[in-house]
Amino acid sequence: TEVLVAMKSIASDAEDAIFMDYVLNIVTQPSDSVASNGNAVSFTVVANSRPSGATLAYLWQVSPNTANSQLWASASGGVYSNGTTATLNISNNALLNGNSYRVQVTSTGAANVTSVVRTLTHI
């Protein structure tokens, strides 16, 4: 006689009953920003999911141009707007020369992805 045992896939987890698993991908990384002091600038990322259809969430982060530049904070408020969208807007880049920026892209049912780090530079 044969015994058939049903086993749960190692790739599945409890939330699979509710949410589809997605793989997030950054298609276009943000670019460095080079502009005159006091200008408005922006950083943009293009991301998608496989399979398509995931609801993407964005969180832009800033690391100040200091000796301890591994500290990351949310880029929100003040000169920052749209810090939770695909495009971060900065209304005035004064005092931000040398700051680093990155974005984390998330979705339920997917592992987070983080963009490359980009720099704001005055000319």
Solvent accessible surface area in square Angstrom, and as a share of the most:
residue,aa,sasa,rsa
1,T,187,1.08
2,E,173,0.78
3,V,126,0.73
4,L,174,0.87
5,V,104,0.60
6,A,103,0.80
7,M,168,0.75
8,K,144,0.61
9,S,69,0.45
10,I,180,0.91
11,A,81,0.62
12,S,36,0.23
13,D,69,0.36
14,A,91,0.71
15,E,52,0.23
16,D,49,0.25
17,A,98,0.76
18,I,136,0.69
19,F,90,0.38
20,M,113,0.50
21,D,66,0.34
22,Y,39,0.15
23,V,82,0.47
24,L,10,0.05
25,N,59,0.30
26,I,26,0.13
27,V,82,0.47
28,T,70,0.41
29,Q,65,0.29
30,P,1,0.01
31,S,80,0.52
32,D,80,0.41
33,S,12,0.07
34,V,91,0.52
35,A,15,0.12
36,S,48,0.31
37,N,95,0.49
38,G,34,0.33
39,N,68,0.35
40,A,75,0.58
41,V,20,0.12
42,S,56,0.36
43,F,2,0.01
44,T,64,0.37
45,V,2,0.01
46,V,73,0.42
47,A,15,0.12
48,N,67,0.34
49,S,10,0.07
50,R,141,0.51
51,P,72,0.45
52,S,99,0.64
53,G,66,0.63
54,A,19,0.14
55,T,118,0.69
56,L,41,0.21
57,A,52,0.41
58,Y,36,0.14
59,L,66,0.33
60,W,0,0.00
61,Q,22,0.10
62,V,17,0.10
63,S,1,0.01
64,P,55,0.35
65,N,96,0.49
66,T,77,0.45
67,A,116,0.90
68,N,88,0.45
69,S,45,0.29
70,Q,140,0.62
71,L,111,0.55
72,W,63,0.22
73,A,57,0.44
74,S,60,0.39
75,A,0,0.00
76,S,75,0.49
77,G,48,0.46
78,G,87,0.84
79,V,51,0.29
80,Y,31,0.12
81,S,59,0.38
82,N,72,0.37
83,G,11,0.10
84,T,97,0.57
85,T,57,0.33
86,A,32,0.25
87,T,41,0.24
88,L,0,0.00
89,N,51,0.26
90,I,1,0.00
91,S,75,0.48
92,N,61,0.31
93,N,0,0.00
94,A,34,0.26
95,L,177,0.88
96,L,23,0.11
97,N,70,0.36
98,G,21,0.21
99,N,13,0.07
100,S,23,0.15
101,Y,0,0.00
102,R,50,0.18
103,V,0,0.00
104,Q,47,0.21
105,V,0,0.00
106,T,41,0.24
107,S,17,0.11
108,T,79,0.46
109,G,18,0.17
110,A,24,0.19
111,A,81,0.63
112,N,91,0.47
113,V,39,0.23
114,T,60,0.35
115,S,7,0.05
116,V,63,0.36
117,V,74,0.42
118,R,71,0.26
119,T,48,0.28
120,L,0,0.00
121,T,57,0.33
122,H,41,0.18
123,I,143,0.72
